[in-house]
Amino acid sequence: MQEKDITQKMLERHNDVFSDIVNVLLFGGKKVVEEEALFDTVTDSVLKIDGRARIQDRDIAKYWKDSQINIALLGIENQTTPNKLMPFRVISYDGTEYGKQSRNENIDKKKYPVISLVLYLGFEQKWLYPKNLLGIIDVDEKLKPYVNDYRINLFEIAYLDREIIDSFTSDFWILADYLYQMRVNRNYVADKRSIAHIEELLMLMSAMTGDKRFEEVIDEANKKEVMNMCEVLDIVEARGIEKGIEKGIEKGIEKGIEKGREEGADLISRLNTILAKEGNLDKIIKANTDKKYRKELLEKYNLLNDYGKY
Protein backbone atom coordinates (compact mmCIF):
# COMPACT_ATOMS: atom_id res chain seq x y z
CA MET A 1 0.00 0.00 0.00
CA GLN A 2 2.76 2.46 0.94
CA GLU A 3 4.58 1.77 -2.34
CA LYS A 4 1.43 2.57 -4.33
CA ASP A 5 0.90 5.79 -2.37
CA ILE A 6 4.46 6.94 -3.05
CA THR A 7 4.36 6.20 -6.78
CA GLN A 8 0.94 7.83 -7.21
CA LYS A 9 2.33 10.99 -5.61
CA MET A 10 5.35 10.94 -7.94
CA LEU A 11 3.17 11.10 -11.05
CA GLU A 12 0.57 13.54 -9.73
CA ARG A 13 3.10 16.04 -8.40
CA HIS A 14 3.80 17.11 -11.99
CA ASN A 15 1.76 20.23 -12.74
CA ASP A 16 0.58 18.98 -16.14
CA VAL A 17 -0.87 15.86 -14.51
CA PHE A 18 -2.29 17.69 -11.49
CA SER A 19 -4.01 20.39 -13.57
CA ASP A 20 -5.36 17.75 -15.97
CA ILE A 21 -6.98 15.83 -13.10
CA VAL A 22 -8.57 18.98 -11.68
CA ASN A 23 -9.76 20.29 -15.05
CA VAL A 24 -11.44 17.02 -16.06
CA LEU A 25 -13.01 16.14 -12.72
CA LEU A 26 -14.09 19.63 -11.63
CA PHE A 27 -14.53 21.57 -14.86
CA GLY A 28 -15.63 19.00 -17.42
CA GLY A 29 -12.33 19.02 -19.29
CA LYS A 30 -12.14 22.80 -19.78
CA LYS A 31 -8.63 24.16 -19.23
CA VAL A 32 -9.53 26.34 -16.27
CA VAL A 33 -6.44 25.54 -14.20
CA GLU A 34 -3.22 26.25 -16.08
CA GLU A 35 -0.18 24.27 -14.96
CA GLU A 36 1.87 27.50 -14.78
CA ALA A 37 -0.56 28.81 -12.13
CA LEU A 38 0.13 25.94 -9.71
CA PHE A 39 2.66 26.19 -6.90
CA ASP A 40 3.81 23.47 -4.53
CA THR A 41 3.17 23.74 -0.81
CA VAL A 42 4.04 21.60 2.18
CA THR A 43 1.80 18.57 2.56
CA ASP A 44 2.37 17.79 6.22
CA SER A 45 0.89 19.60 9.22
CA VAL A 46 0.96 19.15 12.98
CA LEU A 47 -2.15 18.41 15.01
CA LYS A 48 -2.32 18.51 18.78
CA ILE A 49 -4.47 15.64 20.06
CA ASP A 50 -4.70 14.68 23.74
CA GLY A 51 -1.75 16.92 24.45
CA ARG A 52 0.41 15.17 21.85
CA ALA A 53 1.66 16.53 18.56
CA ARG A 54 0.72 14.34 15.61
CA ILE A 55 1.76 14.81 12.00
CA GLN A 56 -0.80 14.38 9.23
CA ASP A 57 0.29 14.28 5.63
CA ARG A 58 -1.73 15.02 2.51
CA ASP A 59 -0.87 13.15 -0.66
CA ILE A 60 -0.57 16.18 -2.94
CA ALA A 61 -1.36 19.86 -2.32
CA LYS A 62 -0.81 22.90 -4.52
CA TYR A 63 -1.76 26.56 -4.41
CA TRP A 64 -3.64 27.80 -7.43
CA LYS A 65 -3.10 31.46 -8.23
CA ASP A 66 -5.23 32.89 -11.00
CA SER A 67 -6.08 36.36 -12.28
CA GLN A 68 -9.76 35.85 -11.51
CA ILE A 69 -9.43 33.57 -8.47
CA ASN A 70 -6.91 35.16 -6.14
CA ILE A 71 -5.83 31.89 -4.55
CA ALA A 72 -7.13 28.45 -3.65
CA LEU A 73 -5.56 25.36 -2.15
CA LEU A 74 -6.19 22.22 -4.17
CA GLY A 75 -5.46 18.84 -2.63
CA ILE A 76 -5.55 15.29 -4.02
CA GLU A 77 -5.90 12.17 -1.89
CA ASN A 78 -5.44 8.69 -3.41
CA GLN A 79 -7.25 5.57 -2.23
CA THR A 80 -6.75 2.10 -3.68
CA THR A 81 -9.21 0.60 -1.18
CA PRO A 82 -12.42 2.12 0.23
CA ASN A 83 -12.02 3.85 3.60
CA LYS A 84 -15.13 4.26 5.74
CA LEU A 85 -13.60 7.17 7.66
CA MET A 86 -12.52 9.19 4.62
CA PRO A 87 -14.84 12.14 5.44
CA PHE A 88 -13.07 12.45 8.81
CA ARG A 89 -9.66 12.48 7.13
CA VAL A 90 -10.61 15.09 4.55
CA ILE A 91 -12.28 17.42 7.04
CA SER A 92 -9.14 17.13 9.17
CA TYR A 93 -6.89 18.08 6.24
CA ASP A 94 -9.12 20.96 5.15
CA GLY A 95 -9.74 22.14 8.71
CA THR A 96 -6.02 22.37 9.36
CA GLU A 97 -5.58 24.68 6.38
CA TYR A 98 -8.51 26.87 7.48
CA GLY A 99 -7.07 26.89 10.99
CA LYS A 100 -3.79 28.18 9.58
CA GLN A 101 -5.65 31.10 8.01
CA SER A 102 -7.25 31.96 11.37
CA ARG A 103 -3.94 32.65 13.10
CA ASN A 104 -3.27 36.19 14.28
CA GLU A 105 -0.40 36.65 11.84
CA ASN A 106 -2.80 35.94 8.96
CA ILE A 107 -5.74 38.03 10.17
CA ASP A 108 -5.33 40.75 7.53
CA LYS A 109 -4.45 38.42 4.66
CA LYS A 110 -7.00 37.41 2.06
CA LYS A 111 -8.68 34.12 2.87
CA TYR A 112 -8.92 31.32 0.34
CA PRO A 113 -10.97 28.14 -0.14
CA VAL A 114 -9.63 24.63 0.32
CA ILE A 115 -10.78 21.98 -2.15
CA SER A 116 -9.88 18.31 -1.78
CA LEU A 117 -10.35 15.62 -4.41
CA VAL A 118 -10.38 11.97 -3.37
CA LEU A 119 -9.36 9.65 -6.21
CA TYR A 120 -10.50 6.06 -5.72
CA LEU A 121 -8.18 3.89 -7.82
CA GLY A 122 -9.73 0.50 -7.11
CA PHE A 123 -11.49 -1.47 -9.84
CA GLU A 124 -12.58 -4.68 -8.08
CA GLN A 125 -15.48 -3.03 -6.25
CA LYS A 126 -17.24 0.33 -6.06
CA TRP A 127 -16.94 2.72 -3.13
CA LEU A 128 -19.92 1.77 -0.97
CA TYR A 129 -19.17 3.83 2.14
CA PRO A 130 -20.91 7.16 2.83
CA LYS A 131 -19.30 10.23 1.31
CA ASN A 132 -20.48 12.68 3.93
CA LEU A 133 -20.03 13.26 7.65
CA LEU A 134 -23.64 12.58 8.67
CA GLY A 135 -23.45 9.24 6.88
CA ILE A 136 -20.89 7.87 9.34
CA ILE A 137 -21.79 9.44 12.68
CA ASP A 138 -24.72 8.72 14.99
CA VAL A 139 -26.72 11.90 15.50
CA ASP A 140 -29.94 12.36 17.42
CA GLU A 141 -32.65 13.73 15.15
CA LYS A 142 -33.09 16.70 17.49
CA LEU A 143 -29.43 17.63 16.98
CA LYS A 144 -29.14 16.92 13.27
CA PRO A 145 -30.27 20.42 12.14
CA TYR A 146 -27.34 21.91 14.05
CA VAL A 147 -24.63 19.53 12.86
CA ASN A 148 -22.73 20.84 9.86
CA ASP A 149 -22.46 18.12 7.27
CA TYR A 150 -19.26 17.72 5.29
CA ARG A 151 -19.20 16.00 1.92
CA ILE A 152 -16.08 14.73 0.18
CA ASN A 153 -15.42 15.12 -3.53
CA LEU A 154 -14.92 11.45 -4.38
CA PHE A 155 -14.18 10.25 -7.90
CA GLU A 156 -14.16 6.54 -8.75
CA ILE A 157 -11.74 6.60 -11.68
CA ALA A 158 -12.37 3.06 -12.97
CA TYR A 159 -16.12 3.74 -12.97
CA LEU A 160 -16.08 7.04 -14.85
CA ASP A 161 -17.82 7.17 -18.22
CA ARG A 162 -15.50 6.37 -21.09
CA GLU A 163 -16.06 9.86 -22.48
CA ILE A 164 -14.76 11.42 -19.25
CA ILE A 165 -11.71 9.14 -19.13
CA ASP A 166 -10.83 10.12 -22.69
CA SER A 167 -10.94 13.78 -21.62
CA PHE A 168 -7.67 13.35 -19.74
CA THR A 169 -4.74 14.60 -21.81
CA SER A 170 -1.80 13.91 -19.47
CA ASP A 171 -0.19 10.63 -18.43
CA PHE A 172 -3.07 10.24 -15.97
CA TRP A 173 -5.13 9.05 -18.95
CA ILE A 174 -2.94 5.94 -19.15
CA LEU A 175 -3.65 5.08 -15.52
CA ALA A 176 -7.37 5.84 -15.91
CA ASP A 177 -7.53 3.77 -19.11
CA TYR A 178 -5.78 0.88 -17.37
CA LEU A 179 -8.23 0.96 -14.43
CA TYR A 180 -11.23 1.18 -16.75
CA GLN A 181 -10.10 -1.74 -18.92
CA MET A 182 -9.31 -3.90 -15.89
CA ARG A 183 -12.80 -3.25 -14.48
CA VAL A 184 -14.63 -3.88 -17.74
CA ASN A 185 -12.49 -6.54 -19.45
CA ARG A 186 -10.19 -7.82 -16.68
CA ASN A 187 -7.46 -7.32 -19.27
CA TYR A 188 -5.30 -4.42 -20.44
CA VAL A 189 -4.53 -3.57 -24.05
CA ALA A 190 -1.95 -0.80 -24.41
CA ASP A 191 -2.38 2.34 -26.46
CA LYS A 192 0.09 4.37 -28.54
CA ARG A 193 -0.57 7.64 -26.73
CA SER A 194 2.71 9.41 -25.91
CA ILE A 195 4.13 9.25 -22.38
CA ALA A 196 5.62 12.39 -20.84
CA HIS A 197 6.82 11.02 -17.50
CA ILE A 198 8.03 7.51 -18.33
CA GLU A 199 9.81 6.72 -15.05
CA GLU A 200 6.99 7.86 -12.77
CA LEU A 201 4.37 6.08 -14.87
CA LEU A 202 6.25 2.77 -15.03
CA MET A 203 6.89 2.79 -11.29
CA LEU A 204 3.18 3.37 -10.74
CA MET A 205 2.23 0.57 -13.17
CA SER A 206 4.66 -1.72 -11.35
CA ALA A 207 3.04 -0.93 -8.01
CA MET A 208 -0.53 -1.19 -9.32
CA THR A 209 -0.04 -4.49 -11.19
CA GLY A 210 2.54 -6.12 -8.91
CA ASP A 211 4.64 -6.81 -12.03
CA LYS A 212 8.19 -5.67 -11.22
CA ARG A 213 9.20 -5.89 -14.88
CA PHE A 214 7.67 -2.43 -15.44
CA GLU A 215 10.16 -0.98 -12.97
CA GLU A 216 13.01 -3.16 -14.22
CA VAL A 217 12.76 -1.85 -17.79
CA ILE A 218 12.87 1.88 -16.91
CA ASP A 219 16.54 2.27 -17.87
CA GLU A 220 16.06 0.40 -21.14
CA ALA A 221 12.92 2.41 -21.92
CA ASN A 222 14.79 5.67 -21.35
CA LYS A 223 17.74 4.48 -23.44
CA LYS A 224 15.47 3.50 -26.33
CA GLU A 225 13.43 6.70 -25.90
CA VAL A 226 10.21 4.74 -25.60
CA MET A 227 7.19 6.88 -26.49
CA ASN A 228 4.11 4.84 -25.51
CA MET A 229 2.82 1.85 -23.55
CA CYS A 230 2.84 -0.41 -26.62
CA GLU A 231 6.60 -0.03 -26.81
CA VAL A 232 6.89 -0.48 -23.06
CA LEU A 233 4.97 -3.76 -23.18
CA ASP A 234 7.16 -4.96 -26.06
CA ILE A 235 10.21 -4.52 -23.81
CA VAL A 236 8.43 -6.09 -20.84
CA GLU A 237 7.35 -9.08 -22.95
CA ALA A 238 10.83 -9.51 -24.40
CA ARG A 239 12.30 -9.40 -20.89
CA GLY A 240 9.83 -12.09 -19.81
CA ILE A 241 10.64 -14.33 -22.78
CA GLU A 242 14.38 -13.96 -22.22
CA LYS A 243 14.03 -14.83 -18.55
CA GLY A 244 11.77 -17.75 -19.41
CA ILE A 245 14.31 -19.13 -21.87
CA GLU A 246 17.18 -18.76 -19.41
CA LYS A 247 15.15 -20.36 -16.65
CA GLY A 248 14.16 -23.21 -18.95
CA ILE A 249 17.75 -23.83 -20.01
CA GLU A 250 18.94 -23.96 -16.42
CA LYS A 251 16.20 -26.43 -15.50
CA GLY A 252 16.87 -28.47 -18.64
CA ILE A 253 20.56 -28.80 -17.79
CA GLU A 254 19.78 -29.79 -14.20
CA LYS A 255 16.91 -32.19 -14.82
CA GLY A 256 17.39 -33.33 -18.40
CA ILE A 257 14.65 -32.91 -20.93
CA GLU A 258 12.08 -30.43 -19.61
CA LYS A 259 9.06 -29.90 -21.81
CA GLY A 260 7.14 -26.64 -22.00
CA ARG A 261 7.60 -23.33 -23.74
CA GLU A 262 7.83 -21.40 -20.46
CA GLU A 263 11.23 -22.99 -19.70
CA GLY A 264 12.46 -22.59 -23.27
CA ALA A 265 13.80 -26.14 -23.40
CA ASP A 266 12.02 -26.83 -26.67
CA LEU A 267 13.80 -23.90 -28.30
CA ILE A 268 17.21 -25.15 -27.19
CA SER A 269 16.42 -28.67 -28.36
CA ARG A 270 15.46 -27.38 -31.79
CA LEU A 271 18.59 -25.22 -31.94
CA ASN A 272 20.79 -28.19 -31.02
CA THR A 273 19.11 -30.27 -33.72
CA ILE A 274 19.85 -27.65 -36.38
CA LEU A 275 23.45 -27.32 -35.27
CA ALA A 276 23.89 -31.10 -35.12
CA LYS A 277 22.64 -31.47 -38.71
CA GLU A 278 25.21 -28.89 -39.73
CA GLY A 279 27.87 -30.79 -37.81
CA ASN A 280 28.64 -27.78 -35.64
CA LEU A 281 29.65 -29.48 -32.39
CA ASP A 282 31.66 -26.44 -31.30
CA LYS A 283 28.62 -24.23 -31.75
CA ILE A 284 26.48 -26.60 -29.68
CA ILE A 285 28.97 -26.51 -26.82
CA LYS A 286 29.32 -22.73 -26.97
CA ALA A 287 25.55 -22.18 -27.24
CA ASN A 288 25.00 -24.11 -24.01
CA THR A 289 27.55 -22.05 -22.08
CA ASP A 290 27.40 -18.57 -23.61
CA LYS A 291 24.00 -16.85 -23.19
CA LYS A 292 24.77 -13.99 -25.58
CA TYR A 293 25.97 -16.35 -28.29
CA ARG A 294 22.96 -18.62 -27.74
CA LYS A 295 20.58 -15.69 -28.22
CA GLU A 296 22.37 -14.70 -31.44
CA LEU A 297 21.87 -18.21 -32.82
CA LEU A 298 18.20 -18.29 -31.82
CA GLU A 299 17.68 -15.03 -33.72
CA LYS A 300 19.77 -16.20 -36.68
CA TYR A 301 17.65 -19.34 -37.16
CA ASN A 302 14.38 -17.40 -36.52
CA LEU A 303 13.53 -19.63 -33.57
CA LEU A 304 12.44 -16.73 -31.36
CA ASN A 305 9.71 -15.87 -33.87
CA ASP A 306 8.08 -19.23 -33.17
CA TYR A 307 8.32 -18.89 -29.40
CA GLY A 308 4.90 -19.19 -27.80
CA LYS A 309 3.45 -21.55 -30.44
CA TYR A 310 4.55 -24.74 -28.73
KOLNU-240998 format. One line per field, with one value per residue (C-alpha): residue number from 1; x negated, y negated, z negated. Coordinates in Angstrom, 2 decimals. Layout:
N
n (NUM_...) $
px (X_...) $
py (Y_...) $
pz (Z_...) $
END
This chain:
310
n (1_2_3_4_5_6_7_8_9_10_11_12_13_14_15_16_17_18_19_20_21_22_23_24_25_26_27_28_29_30_31_32_33_34_35_36_37_38_39_40_41_42_43_44_45_46_47_48_49_50_51_52_53_54_55_56_57_58_59_60_61_62_63_64_65_66_67_68_69_70_71_72_73_74_75_76_77_78_79_80_81_82_83_84_85_86_87_88_89_90_91_92_93_94_95_96_97_98_99_100_101_102_103_104_105_106_107_108_109_110_111_112_113_114_115_116_117_118_119_120_121_122_123_124_125_126_127_128_129_130_131_132_133_134_135_136_137_138_139_140_141_142_143_144_145_146_147_148_149_150_151_152_153_154_155_156_157_158_159_160_161_162_163_164_165_166_167_168_169_170_171_172_173_174_175_176_177_178_179_180_181_182_183_184_185_186_187_188_189_190_191_192_193_194_195_196_197_198_199_200_201_202_203_204_205_206_207_208_209_210_211_212_213_214_215_216_217_218_219_220_221_222_223_224_225_226_227_228_229_230_231_232_233_234_235_236_237_238_239_240_241_242_243_244_245_246_247_248_249_250_251_252_253_254_255_256_257_258_259_260_261_262_263_264_265_266_267_268_269_270_271_272_273_274_275_276_277_278_279_280_281_282_283_284_285_286_287_288_289_290_291_292_293_294_295_296_297_298_299_300_301_302_303_304_305_306_307_308_309_310) $
px (0.00_-2.76_-4.58_-1.43_-0.90_-4.46_-4.36_-0.94_-2.33_-5.35_-3.17_-0.57_-3.10_-3.80_-1.76_-0.58_0.87_2.29_4.01_5.36_6.98_8.57_9.76_11.44_13.01_14.09_14.53_15.63_12.33_12.14_8.63_9.53_6.44_3.22_0.18_-1.87_0.56_-0.13_-2.66_-3.81_-3.17_-4.04_-1.80_-2.37_-0.89_-0.96_2.15_2.32_4.47_4.70_1.75_-0.41_-1.66_-0.72_-1.76_0.80_-0.29_1.73_0.87_0.57_1.36_0.81_1.76_3.64_3.10_5.23_6.08_9.76_9.43_6.91_5.83_7.13_5.56_6.19_5.46_5.55_5.90_5.44_7.25_6.75_9.21_12.42_12.02_15.13_13.60_12.52_14.84_13.07_9.66_10.61_12.28_9.14_6.89_9.12_9.74_6.02_5.58_8.51_7.07_3.79_5.65_7.25_3.94_3.27_0.40_2.80_5.74_5.33_4.45_7.00_8.68_8.92_10.97_9.63_10.78_9.88_10.35_10.38_9.36_10.50_8.18_9.73_11.49_12.58_15.48_17.24_16.94_19.92_19.17_20.91_19.30_20.48_20.03_23.64_23.45_20.89_21.79_24.72_26.72_29.94_32.65_33.09_29.43_29.14_30.27_27.34_24.63_22.73_22.46_19.26_19.20_16.08_15.42_14.92_14.18_14.16_11.74_12.37_16.12_16.08_17.82_15.50_16.06_14.76_11.71_10.83_10.94_7.67_4.74_1.80_0.19_3.07_5.13_2.94_3.65_7.37_7.53_5.78_8.23_11.23_10.10_9.31_12.80_14.63_12.49_10.19_7.46_5.30_4.53_1.95_2.38_-0.09_0.57_-2.71_-4.13_-5.62_-6.82_-8.03_-9.81_-6.99_-4.37_-6.25_-6.89_-3.18_-2.23_-4.66_-3.04_0.53_0.04_-2.54_-4.64_-8.19_-9.20_-7.67_-10.16_-13.01_-12.76_-12.87_-16.54_-16.06_-12.92_-14.79_-17.74_-15.47_-13.43_-10.21_-7.19_-4.11_-2.82_-2.84_-6.60_-6.89_-4.97_-7.16_-10.21_-8.43_-7.35_-10.83_-12.30_-9.83_-10.64_-14.38_-14.03_-11.77_-14.31_-17.18_-15.15_-14.16_-17.75_-18.94_-16.20_-16.87_-20.56_-19.78_-16.91_-17.39_-14.65_-12.08_-9.06_-7.14_-7.60_-7.83_-11.23_-12.46_-13.80_-12.02_-13.80_-17.21_-16.42_-15.46_-18.59_-20.79_-19.11_-19.85_-23.45_-23.89_-22.64_-25.21_-27.87_-28.64_-29.65_-31.66_-28.62_-26.48_-28.97_-29.32_-25.55_-25.00_-27.55_-27.40_-24.00_-24.77_-25.97_-22.96_-20.58_-22.37_-21.87_-18.20_-17.68_-19.77_-17.65_-14.38_-13.53_-12.44_-9.71_-8.08_-8.32_-4.90_-3.45_-4.55) $
py (0.00_-2.46_-1.77_-2.57_-5.79_-6.94_-6.20_-7.83_-10.99_-10.94_-11.10_-13.54_-16.04_-17.11_-20.23_-18.98_-15.86_-17.69_-20.39_-17.75_-15.83_-18.98_-20.29_-17.02_-16.14_-19.63_-21.57_-19.00_-19.02_-22.80_-24.16_-26.34_-25.54_-26.25_-24.27_-27.50_-28.81_-25.94_-26.19_-23.47_-23.74_-21.60_-18.57_-17.79_-19.60_-19.15_-18.41_-18.51_-15.64_-14.68_-16.92_-15.17_-16.53_-14.34_-14.81_-14.38_-14.28_-15.02_-13.15_-16.18_-19.86_-22.90_-26.56_-27.80_-31.46_-32.89_-36.36_-35.85_-33.57_-35.16_-31.89_-28.45_-25.36_-22.22_-18.84_-15.29_-12.17_-8.69_-5.57_-2.10_-0.60_-2.12_-3.85_-4.26_-7.17_-9.19_-12.14_-12.45_-12.48_-15.09_-17.42_-17.13_-18.08_-20.96_-22.14_-22.37_-24.68_-26.87_-26.89_-28.18_-31.10_-31.96_-32.65_-36.19_-36.65_-35.94_-38.03_-40.75_-38.42_-37.41_-34.12_-31.32_-28.14_-24.63_-21.98_-18.31_-15.62_-11.97_-9.65_-6.06_-3.89_-0.50_1.47_4.68_3.03_-0.33_-2.72_-1.77_-3.83_-7.16_-10.23_-12.68_-13.26_-12.58_-9.24_-7.87_-9.44_-8.72_-11.90_-12.36_-13.73_-16.70_-17.63_-16.92_-20.42_-21.91_-19.53_-20.84_-18.12_-17.72_-16.00_-14.73_-15.12_-11.45_-10.25_-6.54_-6.60_-3.06_-3.74_-7.04_-7.17_-6.37_-9.86_-11.42_-9.14_-10.12_-13.78_-13.35_-14.60_-13.91_-10.63_-10.24_-9.05_-5.94_-5.08_-5.84_-3.77_-0.88_-0.96_-1.18_1.74_3.90_3.25_3.88_6.54_7.82_7.32_4.42_3.57_0.80_-2.34_-4.37_-7.64_-9.41_-9.25_-12.39_-11.02_-7.51_-6.72_-7.86_-6.08_-2.77_-2.79_-3.37_-0.57_1.72_0.93_1.19_4.49_6.12_6.81_5.67_5.89_2.43_0.98_3.16_1.85_-1.88_-2.27_-0.40_-2.41_-5.67_-4.48_-3.50_-6.70_-4.74_-6.88_-4.84_-1.85_0.41_0.03_0.48_3.76_4.96_4.52_6.09_9.08_9.51_9.40_12.09_14.33_13.96_14.83_17.75_19.13_18.76_20.36_23.21_23.83_23.96_26.43_28.47_28.80_29.79_32.19_33.33_32.91_30.43_29.90_26.64_23.33_21.40_22.99_22.59_26.14_26.83_23.90_25.15_28.67_27.38_25.22_28.19_30.27_27.65_27.32_31.10_31.47_28.89_30.79_27.78_29.48_26.44_24.23_26.60_26.51_22.73_22.18_24.11_22.05_18.57_16.85_13.99_16.35_18.62_15.69_14.70_18.21_18.29_15.03_16.20_19.34_17.40_19.63_16.73_15.87_19.23_18.89_19.19_21.55_24.74) $
pz (0.00_-0.94_2.34_4.33_2.37_3.05_6.78_7.21_5.61_7.94_11.05_9.73_8.40_11.99_12.74_16.14_14.51_11.49_13.57_15.97_13.10_11.68_15.05_16.06_12.72_11.63_14.86_17.42_19.29_19.78_19.23_16.27_14.20_16.08_14.96_14.78_12.13_9.71_6.90_4.53_0.81_-2.18_-2.56_-6.22_-9.22_-12.98_-15.01_-18.78_-20.06_-23.74_-24.45_-21.85_-18.56_-15.61_-12.00_-9.23_-5.63_-2.51_0.66_2.94_2.32_4.52_4.41_7.43_8.23_11.00_12.28_11.51_8.47_6.14_4.55_3.65_2.15_4.17_2.63_4.02_1.89_3.41_2.23_3.68_1.18_-0.23_-3.60_-5.74_-7.66_-4.62_-5.44_-8.81_-7.13_-4.55_-7.04_-9.17_-6.24_-5.15_-8.71_-9.36_-6.38_-7.48_-10.99_-9.58_-8.01_-11.37_-13.10_-14.28_-11.84_-8.96_-10.17_-7.53_-4.66_-2.06_-2.87_-0.34_0.14_-0.32_2.15_1.78_4.41_3.37_6.21_5.72_7.82_7.11_9.84_8.08_6.25_6.06_3.13_0.97_-2.14_-2.83_-1.31_-3.93_-7.65_-8.67_-6.88_-9.34_-12.68_-14.99_-15.50_-17.42_-15.15_-17.49_-16.98_-13.27_-12.14_-14.05_-12.86_-9.86_-7.27_-5.29_-1.92_-0.18_3.53_4.38_7.90_8.75_11.68_12.97_12.97_14.85_18.22_21.09_22.48_19.25_19.13_22.69_21.62_19.74_21.81_19.47_18.43_15.97_18.95_19.15_15.52_15.91_19.11_17.37_14.43_16.75_18.92_15.89_14.48_17.74_19.45_16.68_19.27_20.44_24.05_24.41_26.46_28.54_26.73_25.91_22.38_20.84_17.50_18.33_15.05_12.77_14.87_15.03_11.29_10.74_13.17_11.35_8.01_9.32_11.19_8.91_12.03_11.22_14.88_15.44_12.97_14.22_17.79_16.91_17.87_21.14_21.92_21.35_23.44_26.33_25.90_25.60_26.49_25.51_23.55_26.62_26.81_23.06_23.18_26.06_23.81_20.84_22.95_24.40_20.89_19.81_22.78_22.22_18.55_19.41_21.87_19.41_16.65_18.95_20.01_16.42_15.50_18.64_17.79_14.20_14.82_18.40_20.93_19.61_21.81_22.00_23.74_20.46_19.70_23.27_23.40_26.67_28.30_27.19_28.36_31.79_31.94_31.02_33.72_36.38_35.27_35.12_38.71_39.73_37.81_35.64_32.39_31.30_31.75_29.68_26.82_26.97_27.24_24.01_22.08_23.61_23.19_25.58_28.29_27.74_28.22_31.44_32.82_31.82_33.72_36.68_37.16_36.52_33.57_31.36_33.87_33.17_29.40_27.80_30.44_28.73) $
END
